[in-house]
């Protein structure tokens, strides 16, 4: 799996949180993943990343399928973000 996300507005910085995922409005990482269908979670096992402190970490996300969208949220109680991908 690989993830690449870019902020729509170059100067728009995400809200500060406990984990730094992006650099300069851009986020990228790759690695294996596991899905837990009962818990509705996917865990990304980061093998390489733009932000090198992410390498070796497991990032667990709560997922939801809604219509044509895949919606991911952090499983951490101290992070409050949501991202959605839509199939066209």
Biopython code that builds the backbone (N, CA, C, O; Angstrom):
import numpy as np
from Bio.PDB.StructureBuilder import StructureBuilder

atoms = [
    (1, "UNK", "N", (0.839, -1.149, 0.000)),
    (1, "UNK", "CA", (0.000, 0.000, 0.000)),
    (1, "UNK", "C", (0.889, 1.219, 0.000)),
    (1, "UNK", "O", (1.958, 1.231, 0.610)),
    (2, "UNK", "N", (0.434, 2.238, -0.690)),
    (2, "UNK", "CA", (1.149, 3.510, -0.625)),
    (2, "UNK", "C", (0.125, 4.631, -0.508)),
    (2, "UNK", "O", (-0.990, 4.539, -1.021)),
    (3, "UNK", "N", (0.530, 5.677, 0.174)),
    (3, "UNK", "CA", (-0.341, 6.828, 0.415)),
    (3, "UNK", "C", (0.413, 8.073, -0.008)),
    (3, "UNK", "O", (1.573, 8.262, 0.356)),
    (4, "UNK", "N", (-0.253, 8.922, -0.779)),
    (4, "UNK", "CA", (0.281, 10.235, -1.120)),
    (4, "UNK", "C", (-0.870, 11.219, -1.040)),
    (4, "UNK", "O", (-1.878, 11.070, -1.730)),
    (5, "UNK", "N", (-0.713, 12.228, -0.193)),
    (5, "UNK", "CA", (-1.759, 13.224, 0.005)),
    (5, "UNK", "C", (-1.112, 14.597, -0.029)),
    (5, "UNK", "O", (-0.061, 14.816, 0.571)),
    (6, "UNK", "N", (-1.754, 15.524, -0.742)),
    (6, "UNK", "CA", (-1.258, 16.889, -0.812)),
    (6, "UNK", "C", (-2.377, 17.833, -0.394)),
    (6, "UNK", "O", (-3.521, 17.664, -0.815)),
    (7, "UNK", "N", (-2.056, 18.821, 0.429)),
    (7, "UNK", "CA", (-3.029, 19.824, 0.841)),
    (7, "UNK", "C", (-3.493, 20.608, -0.379)),
    (7, "UNK", "O", (-2.695, 20.918, -1.264)),
    (8, "UNK", "N", (-4.786, 20.928, -0.424)),
    (8, "UNK", "CA", (-5.326, 21.693, -1.559)),
    (8, "UNK", "C", (-4.693, 23.062, -1.677)),
    (8, "UNK", "O", (-4.426, 23.539, -2.780)),
    (9, "UNK", "N", (-4.451, 23.697, -0.537)),
    (9, "UNK", "CA", (-3.839, 25.025, -0.511)),
    (9, "UNK", "C", (-2.437, 24.894, 0.045)),
    (9, "UNK", "O", (-2.270, 24.436, 1.175)),
    (10, "UNK", "N", (-1.408, 25.291, -0.727)),
    (10, "UNK", "CA", (-0.023, 25.088, -0.302)),
    (10, "UNK", "C", (0.300, 25.658, 1.078)),
    (10, "UNK", "O", (1.096, 25.065, 1.807)),
    (11, "UNK", "N", (-0.290, 26.784, 1.456)),
    (11, "UNK", "CA", (0.025, 27.398, 2.743)),
    (11, "UNK", "C", (-0.808, 26.872, 3.889)),
    (11, "UNK", "O", (-0.579, 27.249, 5.039)),
    (12, "UNK", "N", (-1.771, 26.008, 3.606)),
    (12, "UNK", "CA", (-2.664, 25.511, 4.657)),
    (12, "UNK", "C", (-1.995, 24.388, 5.427)),
    (12, "UNK", "O", (-1.831, 23.280, 4.915)),
    (13, "UNK", "N", (-1.615, 24.677, 6.639)),
    (13, "UNK", "CA", (-0.984, 23.653, 7.474)),
    (13, "UNK", "C", (-2.049, 22.929, 8.286)),
    (13, "UNK", "O", (-2.972, 23.563, 8.797)),
    (14, "UNK", "N", (-1.933, 21.611, 8.410)),
    (14, "UNK", "CA", (-2.895, 20.880, 9.233)),
    (14, "UNK", "C", (-2.752, 21.266, 10.701)),
    (14, "UNK", "O", (-1.705, 21.759, 11.122)),
    (15, "UNK", "N", (-3.794, 21.041, 11.466)),
    (15, "UNK", "CA", (-3.726, 21.362, 12.888)),
    (15, "UNK", "C", (-2.662, 20.509, 13.558)),
    (15, "UNK", "O", (-2.451, 19.349, 13.204)),
    (16, "UNK", "N", (-2.007, 21.104, 14.520)),
    (16, "UNK", "CA", (-0.939, 20.389, 15.233)),
    (16, "UNK", "C", (-1.523, 19.209, 15.983)),
    (16, "UNK", "O", (-2.584, 19.315, 16.599)),
    (17, "UNK", "N", (-0.845, 18.118, 15.930)),
    (17, "UNK", "CA", (-1.282, 16.910, 16.623)),
    (17, "UNK", "C", (-0.083, 16.209, 17.222)),
    (17, "UNK", "O", (1.040, 16.703, 17.118)),
    (18, "UNK", "N", (-0.298, 15.089, 17.833)),
    (18, "UNK", "CA", (0.796, 14.375, 18.484)),
    (18, "UNK", "C", (1.769, 13.712, 17.502)),
    (18, "UNK", "O", (2.924, 13.464, 17.849)),
    (19, "UNK", "N", (1.311, 13.427, 16.291)),
    (19, "UNK", "CA", (2.154, 12.746, 15.305)),
    (19, "UNK", "C", (2.291, 13.631, 14.080)),
    (19, "UNK", "O", (1.296, 14.164, 13.586)),
    (20, "UNK", "N", (3.514, 13.796, 13.581)),
    (20, "UNK", "CA", (3.741, 14.565, 12.359)),
    (20, "UNK", "C", (3.681, 13.603, 11.174)),
    (20, "UNK", "O", (4.499, 12.689, 11.062)),
    (21, "UNK", "N", (2.694, 13.820, 10.287)),
    (21, "UNK", "CA", (2.525, 12.973, 9.112)),
    (21, "UNK", "C", (3.006, 13.651, 7.833)),
    (21, "UNK", "O", (3.387, 12.975, 6.877)),
    (22, "UNK", "N", (2.990, 14.993, 7.809)),
    (22, "UNK", "CA", (3.263, 15.695, 6.559)),
    (22, "UNK", "C", (4.460, 16.617, 6.681)),
    (22, "UNK", "O", (4.927, 16.948, 7.770)),
    (23, "UNK", "N", (4.934, 17.016, 5.501)),
    (23, "UNK", "CA", (6.038, 17.967, 5.417)),
    (23, "UNK", "C", (5.743, 18.866, 4.233)),
    (23, "UNK", "O", (5.625, 18.385, 3.106)),
    (24, "UNK", "N", (5.623, 20.161, 4.470)),
    (24, "UNK", "CA", (5.359, 21.107, 3.395)),
    (24, "UNK", "C", (4.028, 20.890, 2.706)),
    (24, "UNK", "O", (3.896, 21.155, 1.511)),
    (25, "UNK", "N", (3.037, 20.409, 3.451)),
    (25, "UNK", "CA", (1.714, 20.182, 2.871)),
    (25, "UNK", "C", (1.593, 18.882, 2.094)),
    (25, "UNK", "O", (0.603, 18.665, 1.395)),
    (26, "UNK", "N", (2.591, 18.018, 2.208)),
    (26, "UNK", "CA", (2.597, 16.756, 1.460)),
    (26, "UNK", "C", (2.856, 15.599, 2.417)),
    (26, "UNK", "O", (3.698, 15.691, 3.311)),
    (27, "UNK", "N", (2.123, 14.516, 2.217)),
    (27, "UNK", "CA", (2.281, 13.315, 3.041)),
    (27, "UNK", "C", (2.483, 12.120, 2.120)),
    (27, "UNK", "O", (1.769, 11.970, 1.128)),
    (28, "UNK", "N", (3.443, 11.280, 2.440)),
    (28, "UNK", "CA", (3.683, 10.077, 1.630)),
    (28, "UNK", "C", (4.322, 8.995, 2.488)),
    (28, "UNK", "O", (5.287, 9.242, 3.211)),
    (29, "UNK", "N", (3.768, 7.794, 2.393)),
    (29, "UNK", "CA", (4.373, 6.639, 3.047)),
    (29, "UNK", "C", (3.915, 5.368, 2.361)),
    (29, "UNK", "O", (2.944, 5.372, 1.605)),
    (30, "UNK", "N", (4.629, 4.270, 2.634)),
    (30, "UNK", "CA", (4.264, 2.988, 2.033)),
    (30, "UNK", "C", (4.601, 1.853, 2.985)),
    (30, "UNK", "O", (5.379, 2.023, 3.924)),
    (31, "UNK", "N", (4.006, 0.694, 2.731)),
    (31, "UNK", "CA", (4.289, -0.495, 3.522)),
    (31, "UNK", "C", (3.144, -1.500, 3.429)),
    (31, "UNK", "O", (2.215, -1.340, 2.637)),
    (32, "UNK", "N", (3.235, -2.524, 4.247)),
    (32, "UNK", "CA", (2.191, -3.549, 4.300)),
    (32, "UNK", "C", (1.000, -3.021, 5.089)),
    (32, "UNK", "O", (1.089, -1.995, 5.764)),
    (33, "UNK", "N", (-0.117, -3.739, 4.991)),
    (33, "UNK", "CA", (-1.285, -3.380, 5.789)),
    (33, "UNK", "C", (-2.055, -4.636, 6.165)),
    (33, "UNK", "O", (-1.973, -5.658, 5.484)),
    (34, "UNK", "N", (-2.801, -4.545, 7.255)),
    (34, "UNK", "CA", (-3.688, -5.614, 7.711)),
    (34, "UNK", "C", (-5.065, -5.007, 7.944)),
    (34, "UNK", "O", (-5.184, -3.882, 8.428)),
    (35, "UNK", "N", (-6.106, -5.763, 7.595)),
    (35, "UNK", "CA", (-7.486, -5.326, 7.800)),
    (35, "UNK", "C", (-8.128, -6.191, 8.869)),
    (35, "UNK", "O", (-8.033, -7.418, 8.827)),
    (36, "UNK", "N", (-8.778, -5.550, 9.823)),
    (36, "UNK", "CA", (-9.563, -6.245, 10.840)),
    (36, "UNK", "C", (-11.023, -5.908, 10.550)),
    (36, "UNK", "O", (-11.510, -4.849, 10.948)),
    (37, "UNK", "N", (-11.718, -6.807, 9.858)),
    (37, "UNK", "CA", (-13.091, -6.542, 9.432)),
    (37, "UNK", "C", (-14.045, -6.402, 10.611)),
    (37, "UNK", "O", (-14.986, -5.611, 10.551)),
    (38, "UNK", "N", (-13.817, -7.152, 11.676)),
    (38, "UNK", "CA", (-14.700, -7.058, 12.853)),
    (38, "UNK", "C", (-14.607, -5.688, 13.515)),
    (38, "UNK", "O", (-15.623, -5.118, 13.914)),
    (39, "UNK", "N", (-13.392, -5.160, 13.631)),
    (39, "UNK", "CA", (-13.175, -3.864, 14.284)),
    (39, "UNK", "C", (-13.314, -2.694, 13.304)),
    (39, "UNK", "O", (-13.313, -1.534, 13.717)),
    (40, "UNK", "N", (-13.432, -2.998, 12.006)),
    (40, "UNK", "CA", (-13.464, -1.976, 10.953)),
    (40, "UNK", "C", (-12.223, -1.096, 11.010)),
    (40, "UNK", "O", (-12.307, 0.131, 10.958)),
    (41, "UNK", "N", (-11.061, -1.754, 11.118)),
    (41, "UNK", "CA", (-9.804, -1.011, 11.123)),
    (41, "UNK", "C", (-8.853, -1.565, 10.063)),
    (41, "UNK", "O", (-8.923, -2.730, 9.673)),
    (42, "UNK", "N", (-7.975, -0.693, 9.622)),
    (42, "UNK", "CA", (-6.868, -1.083, 8.762)),
    (42, "UNK", "C", (-5.612, -0.534, 9.440)),
    (42, "UNK", "O", (-5.583, 0.615, 9.879)),
    (43, "UNK", "N", (-4.580, -1.367, 9.518)),
    (43, "UNK", "CA", (-3.325, -0.941, 10.129)),
    (43, "UNK", "C", (-2.261, -0.892, 9.050)),
    (43, "UNK", "O", (-1.962, -1.901, 8.410)),
    (44, "UNK", "N", (-1.694, 0.287, 8.853)),
    (44, "UNK", "CA", (-0.601, 0.473, 7.902)),
    (44, "UNK", "C", (0.706, 0.256, 8.660)),
    (44, "UNK", "O", (0.956, 0.907, 9.674)),
    (45, "UNK", "N", (1.532, -0.656, 8.168)),
    (45, "UNK", "CA", (2.851, -0.927, 8.747)),
    (45, "UNK", "C", (3.858, -0.150, 7.894)),
    (45, "UNK", "O", (4.239, -0.600, 6.813)),
    (46, "UNK", "N", (4.281, 1.008, 8.380)),
    (46, "UNK", "CA", (5.079, 1.945, 7.588)),
    (46, "UNK", "C", (6.503, 1.426, 7.408)),
    (46, "UNK", "O", (7.242, 1.237, 8.374)),
    (47, "UNK", "N", (6.869, 1.200, 6.138)),
    (47, "UNK", "CA", (8.215, 0.734, 5.789)),
    (47, "UNK", "C", (9.084, 1.858, 5.242)),
    (47, "UNK", "O", (10.310, 1.796, 5.331)),
    (48, "UNK", "N", (8.458, 2.880, 4.679)),
    (48, "UNK", "CA", (9.172, 4.044, 4.161)),
    (48, "UNK", "C", (8.242, 5.235, 4.184)),
    (48, "UNK", "O", (7.036, 5.090, 3.986)),
    (49, "UNK", "N", (8.806, 6.441, 4.428)),
    (49, "UNK", "CA", (7.949, 7.624, 4.540)),
    (49, "UNK", "C", (8.747, 8.897, 4.297)),
    (49, "UNK", "O", (9.957, 8.942, 4.521)),
    (50, "UNK", "N", (8.047, 9.931, 3.833)),
    (50, "UNK", "CA", (8.642, 11.259, 3.682)),
    (50, "UNK", "C", (9.104, 11.758, 5.048)),
    (50, "UNK", "O", (10.218, 12.264, 5.182)),
    (51, "UNK", "N", (8.254, 11.617, 6.056)),
    (51, "UNK", "CA", (8.608, 11.970, 7.437)),
    (51, "UNK", "C", (9.209, 10.709, 8.058)),
    (51, "UNK", "O", (8.484, 9.774, 8.399)),
    (52, "UNK", "N", (10.502, 10.688, 8.199)),
    (52, "UNK", "CA", (11.222, 9.464, 8.560)),
    (52, "UNK", "C", (10.899, 8.932, 9.958)),
    (52, "UNK", "O", (11.133, 7.755, 10.233)),
    (53, "UNK", "N", (10.370, 9.772, 10.838)),
    (53, "UNK", "CA", (10.015, 9.287, 12.171)),
    (53, "UNK", "C", (8.822, 8.335, 12.120)),
    (53, "UNK", "O", (8.549, 7.653, 13.108)),
    (54, "UNK", "N", (8.104, 8.269, 10.997)),
    (54, "UNK", "CA", (6.982, 7.337, 10.842)),
    (54, "UNK", "C", (7.443, 5.916, 10.517)),
    (54, "UNK", "O", (6.713, 4.953, 10.752)),
    (55, "UNK", "N", (8.663, 5.790, 9.974)),
    (55, "UNK", "CA", (9.160, 4.482, 9.543)),
    (55, "UNK", "C", (9.221, 3.533, 10.740)),
    (55, "UNK", "O", (9.765, 3.869, 11.792)),
    (56, "UNK", "N", (8.655, 2.351, 10.554)),
    (56, "UNK", "CA", (8.628, 1.337, 11.602)),
    (56, "UNK", "C", (7.387, 1.409, 12.479)),
    (56, "UNK", "O", (7.176, 0.534, 13.319)),
    (57, "UNK", "N", (6.566, 2.432, 12.300)),
    (57, "UNK", "CA", (5.351, 2.576, 13.102)),
    (57, "UNK", "C", (4.176, 1.845, 12.458)),
    (57, "UNK", "O", (4.161, 1.613, 11.249)),
    (58, "UNK", "N", (3.206, 1.489, 13.274)),
    (58, "UNK", "CA", (1.941, 0.934, 12.816)),
    (58, "UNK", "C", (0.879, 2.008, 13.005)),
    (58, "UNK", "O", (0.647, 2.471, 14.123)),
    (59, "UNK", "N", (0.235, 2.402, 11.913)),
    (59, "UNK", "CA", (-0.788, 3.444, 11.947)),
    (59, "UNK", "C", (-2.147, 2.787, 11.761)),
    (59, "UNK", "O", (-2.470, 2.326, 10.667)),
    (60, "UNK", "N", (-2.940, 2.740, 12.815)),
    (60, "UNK", "CA", (-4.251, 2.107, 12.748)),
    (60, "UNK", "C", (-5.302, 3.161, 12.444)),
    (60, "UNK", "O", (-5.357, 4.211, 13.084)),
    (61, "UNK", "N", (-6.138, 2.858, 11.452)),
    (61, "UNK", "CA", (-7.207, 3.748, 11.007)),
    (61, "UNK", "C", (-8.532, 3.013, 11.090)),
    (61, "UNK", "O", (-8.607, 1.817, 10.809)),
    (62, "UNK", "N", (-9.574, 3.730, 11.474)),
    (62, "UNK", "CA", (-10.929, 3.188, 11.456)),
    (62, "UNK", "C", (-11.484, 3.470, 10.070)),
    (62, "UNK", "O", (-11.388, 4.595, 9.580)),
    (63, "UNK", "N", (-12.065, 2.455, 9.432)),
    (63, "UNK", "CA", (-12.597, 2.680, 8.086)),
    (63, "UNK", "C", (-14.106, 2.491, 8.052)),
    (63, "UNK", "O", (-14.698, 1.784, 8.868)),
    (64, "UNK", "N", (-14.694, 3.155, 7.072)),
    (64, "UNK", "CA", (-16.133, 3.043, 6.824)),
    (64, "UNK", "C", (-16.327, 3.110, 5.311)),
    (64, "UNK", "O", (-15.722, 3.946, 4.639)),
    (65, "UNK", "N", (-17.164, 2.236, 4.783)),
    (65, "UNK", "CA", (-17.540, 2.289, 3.374)),
    (65, "UNK", "C", (-18.923, 2.902, 3.307)),
    (65, "UNK", "O", (-19.855, 2.427, 3.955)),
    (66, "UNK", "N", (-19.054, 3.965, 2.514)),
    (66, "UNK", "CA", (-20.323, 4.686, 2.407)),
    (66, "UNK", "C", (-20.553, 5.047, 0.943)),
    (66, "UNK", "O", (-19.911, 5.953, 0.411)),
    (67, "UNK", "N", (-21.476, 4.331, 0.295)),
    (67, "UNK", "CA", (-21.704, 4.578, -1.131)),
    (67, "UNK", "C", (-20.437, 4.309, -1.915)),
    (67, "UNK", "O", (-19.917, 3.193, -1.897)),
    (68, "UNK", "N", (-19.936, 5.323, -2.603)),
    (68, "UNK", "CA", (-18.707, 5.194, -3.388)),
    (68, "UNK", "C", (-17.480, 5.673, -2.622)),
    (68, "UNK", "O", (-16.404, 5.804, -3.204)),
    (69, "UNK", "N", (-17.625, 5.934, -1.332)),
    (69, "UNK", "CA", (-16.523, 6.477, -0.554)),
    (69, "UNK", "C", (-15.923, 5.471, 0.430)),
    (69, "UNK", "O", (-16.620, 4.641, 1.014)),
    (70, "UNK", "N", (-14.606, 5.579, 0.588)),
    (70, "UNK", "CA", (-13.866, 4.927, 1.655)),
    (70, "UNK", "C", (-13.459, 6.054, 2.590)),
    (70, "UNK", "O", (-12.730, 6.964, 2.193)),
    (71, "UNK", "N", (-13.922, 5.997, 3.822)),
    (71, "UNK", "CA", (-13.655, 7.048, 4.803)),
    (71, "UNK", "C", (-12.735, 6.487, 5.870)),
    (71, "UNK", "O", (-13.014, 5.438, 6.451)),
    (72, "UNK", "N", (-11.632, 7.189, 6.129)),
    (72, "UNK", "CA", (-10.675, 6.789, 7.159)),
    (72, "UNK", "C", (-10.609, 7.854, 8.235)),
    (72, "UNK", "O", (-10.659, 9.050, 7.948)),
    (73, "UNK", "N", (-10.494, 7.404, 9.485)),
    (73, "UNK", "CA", (-10.309, 8.286, 10.638)),
    (73, "UNK", "C", (-9.216, 7.683, 11.492)),
    (73, "UNK", "O", (-8.989, 6.473, 11.459)),
    (74, "UNK", "N", (-8.540, 8.518, 12.255)),
    (74, "UNK", "CA", (-7.541, 8.006, 13.177)),
    (74, "UNK", "C", (-8.228, 7.210, 14.272)),
    (74, "UNK", "O", (-9.344, 7.535, 14.678)),
    (75, "UNK", "N", (-7.569, 6.176, 14.744)),
    (75, "UNK", "CA", (-8.084, 5.414, 15.874)),
    (75, "UNK", "C", (-7.629, 6.031, 17.198)),
    (75, "UNK", "O", (-8.030, 5.575, 18.268)),
    (76, "UNK", "N", (-6.799, 7.058, 17.124)),
    (76, "UNK", "CA", (-6.279, 7.713, 18.325)),
    (76, "UNK", "C", (-7.291, 8.730, 18.844)),
    (76, "UNK", "O", (-7.872, 9.479, 18.060)),
    (77, "UNK", "N", (-7.502, 8.762, 20.135)),
    (77, "UNK", "CA", (-8.450, 9.713, 20.723)),
    (77, "UNK", "C", (-7.919, 11.142, 20.706)),
    (77, "UNK", "O", (-8.694, 12.085, 20.862)),
    (78, "UNK", "N", (-6.610, 11.320, 20.518)),
    (78, "UNK", "CA", (-6.024, 12.654, 20.502)),
    (78, "UNK", "C", (-5.835, 13.206, 19.087)),
    (78, "UNK", "O", (-5.214, 14.255, 18.917)),
    (79, "UNK", "N", (-6.357, 12.523, 18.082)),
    (79, "UNK", "CA", (-6.318, 13.010, 16.692)),
    (79, "UNK", "C", (-7.743, 13.112, 16.178)),
    (79, "UNK", "O", (-8.559, 12.212, 16.379)),
    (80, "UNK", "N", (-8.029, 14.217, 15.514)),
    (80, "UNK", "CA", (-9.397, 14.478, 15.057)),
    (80, "UNK", "C", (-9.377, 14.862, 13.573)),
    (80, "UNK", "O", (-9.593, 16.023, 13.225)),
    (81, "UNK", "N", (-9.124, 13.905, 12.725)),
    (81, "UNK", "CA", (-9.136, 14.139, 11.279)),
    (81, "UNK", "C", (-9.905, 13.019, 10.593)),
    (81, "UNK", "O", (-10.051, 11.917, 11.120)),
    (82, "UNK", "N", (-10.383, 13.336, 9.415)),
    (82, "UNK", "CA", (-11.101, 12.380, 8.565)),
    (82, "UNK", "C", (-10.661, 12.630, 7.133)),
    (82, "UNK", "O", (-10.466, 13.774, 6.721)),
    (83, "UNK", "N", (-10.508, 11.557, 6.385)),
    (83, "UNK", "CA", (-10.184, 11.676, 4.969)),
    (83, "UNK", "C", (-11.067, 10.696, 4.204)),
    (83, "UNK", "O", (-11.364, 9.603, 4.688)),
    (84, "UNK", "N", (-11.482, 11.095, 3.013)),
    (84, "UNK", "CA", (-12.366, 10.237, 2.209)),
    (84, "UNK", "C", (-11.839, 10.137, 0.786)),
    (84, "UNK", "O", (-11.399, 11.124, 0.196)),
    (85, "UNK", "N", (-11.892, 8.936, 0.253)),
    (85, "UNK", "CA", (-11.588, 8.687, -1.152)),
    (85, "UNK", "C", (-12.895, 8.301, -1.824)),
    (85, "UNK", "O", (-13.706, 7.568, -1.259)),
    (86, "UNK", "N", (-13.087, 8.800, -3.034)),
    (86, "UNK", "CA", (-14.328, 8.483, -3.749)),
    (86, "UNK", "C", (-14.019, 7.782, -5.066)),
    (86, "UNK", "O", (-13.152, 8.216, -5.825)),
    (87, "UNK", "N", (-14.735, 6.701, -5.328)),
    (87, "UNK", "CA", (-14.580, 5.965, -6.582)),
    (87, "UNK", "C", (-15.475, 6.619, -7.628)),
    (87, "UNK", "O", (-16.674, 6.802, -7.418)),
    (88, "UNK", "N", (-14.859, 6.971, -8.771)),
    (88, "UNK", "CA", (-15.635, 7.616, -9.852)),
    (88, "UNK", "C", (-15.983, 6.617, -10.914)),
    (88, "UNK", "O", (-16.630, 6.965, -11.901)),
]
sb = StructureBuilder()
sb.init_structure("model")
sb.init_model(0)
sb.init_chain("A")
sb.init_seg("    ")
for serial, (resi, resn, name, xyz) in enumerate(atoms, 1):
    if name == "N":
        sb.init_residue(resn, " ", resi, " ")
    sb.init_atom(name, np.array(xyz, "f"), 0.0, 1.0, " ", f" {name:<3s}", serial, name[0])
structure = sb.get_structure()
